[in-house]
Each structure stands twice: as C-alpha cells, then as structure tokens.
Amino acid sequence: MAYQFDFAFIPDYAGMFAHGLAYTVGLTVAGGAIGIGIGIGGAISRLWNLRPFGNLYRYYVELFRNTPFLVQLFLIFFGLPSLGIKLVEWQAAILAMVLNLGAYSTEIIRAGLQATPPGQIEAAESLALTRWQTFLYVMLRPALRKVWPALSSQVVITMLGSSVCSQISAEELTFVANFIQSRNFRAFETYFFTTAMYFGLALLIRQAMRLIGRHLIVRRPLS
C-alpha cells in the first residue's frame, strides 16, 4: 500500500514551529555575535602570544575543535552542576554554542591576520600609527574581509549544530519537530518541513552575514 502524504496538520502546529524557529534564531544570534567576539580576542592573543591568554586560548581551541559538540553540551549542562554551577537549558545551549564557535572563529580570524603583508604594517609604523590603530585599520579590517565567507559558513554550521540542543530539552526547532511527530506520528512530513525550515534559515543567515560584511567591514571604516 502506497504511503499517503499528509501535510494538513502543519497549520495546526504553526505556533510551535514559529516558537522553535525563533528559539533557534536566538541561539544563533547570541552564539554568533559573542563567539566571533571571542574569536577576535583569541586571534589577537595567539598572534601576539599575549601571556597568559595566548596559552589559555591555545588549549581552549584544541579542546573545543577536537571534541564533539554534543559532548561539550553535555559537559556544560550535566557536568557543571557537579561543580555547583547550574544552568537552565537555554543558558547551557548558548554557552556551548559560544564556546564552540569561538574556538573555530579564533583560528579562522588568526589565519586572516597572519595573511597581512608585512609591508602594510611597516607602512603604518612609518605613518606613526599606534599599535592599536595599526591593528584596527591595517590588520583586522582587511583580515575580516578575507575570512568573512568562512566565518559566515561557520555561523551556519553552528546554527545547524544547535539541533543537538534538543537533547537537553532546549525548545529549538528540532525539539519542536520531535514533539510534534510524537503526537501525530507523521514523521516524514514533520521532518521534511523541518528540513525545509533549516534550509531556508541557512540561506537567510548567509544573506544576513553578507549584508553585515558589506556594510560594516567592506564599506564602513572601523572606529
């Protein structure tokens, strides 16, 4: 007997899907903004070997780039309470996403900074620019311009990875999809629609990152 597709239930759960989508977007925005900020700080510390931060960042990057995101999430949510640090689901999810993205963006941004031609730095020094001015205008902005596509892709990967946060009952999109299919038993239709939502969200995030890069990095001077 042929399977009968039925998507008629989707409008009935529109509110739940919208809630899960908003939750996922919130996790992505918070994780992306703070994670990239951590990445910039980490890139500076590792590039200039600022002690003790350079060594701390090196261990941090190696730890989070070489362990599964799900294990990191479980360590934060289930492990930290053993040390007296209790986080609710959304706090643990954001912290895990921030730390994970921060580790990857550290290396991405550091690669961009290392690609700065020495001649540009020498020219900035000859113009009597301070070290901070040289970093902002001569190193950071061009570096971000070079690595922005890679950072954008990493933010999308982080968004997609947020689906595992359903394992700690964070009410993001996958959690909502699991709940809905457990009620209506329409697994294919539920997850097909959820897949389409993730796909659309990934495209929107790429476009948003492209616009941010265009207006804040390429055209607008840092200040």
BELQUI-V503229 format. One line per field, one symbol per residue. ss: DSSP state (2 for helix, 1 for strand, 0 for the rest). phi: phi as a letter, one per 20 degrees, with the letter a starting at -180 (. if undefined). psi: psi as a letter, one per 20 degrees, with the letter a starting at -180 (. if undefined). A space follows every 10 residues. Layout:
ss=???
phi=???
psi=???
This chain:
ss=0000000002 2222222222 2222222222 2222222222 2222222200 0022222222 2222200022 2222222222 2220000022 2222222222 2222222222 2222000222 2222220000 2222222222 2222222222 2222222222 2222222200 0022222222 2222002222 2222222222 2222222222 2222222220 000
phi=.ffefbdffg gfdgffffff ffffffffff ffffffffff fffffffelf eefgffffff fffeeccfff fffffffeef gfenddcfgf ffffffffff fgfffgffff ffffeffgff ffffffemff ffffffeddf ffffffeggf ffffffffgf fffffffdmf eeffgfffff ffedldffff ffffgfffff ffffffffff ffffeddfee ffb
psi=pqpoqojiig hhjhgggggh ghgggggggg hgghghghhg ghggghgjlo qjhggghghg ghgiikqqhg hgghggghgh hhjjopqrgh ghgggghghg hhgghghghh gghiipphhh ghhhhhjkqr hghggghhgg ghghhgjghh gghhgghggh iihiihijkp laghgggggg hihikmgggg hghgghgggg hgghgggghg gghghigggp qq.
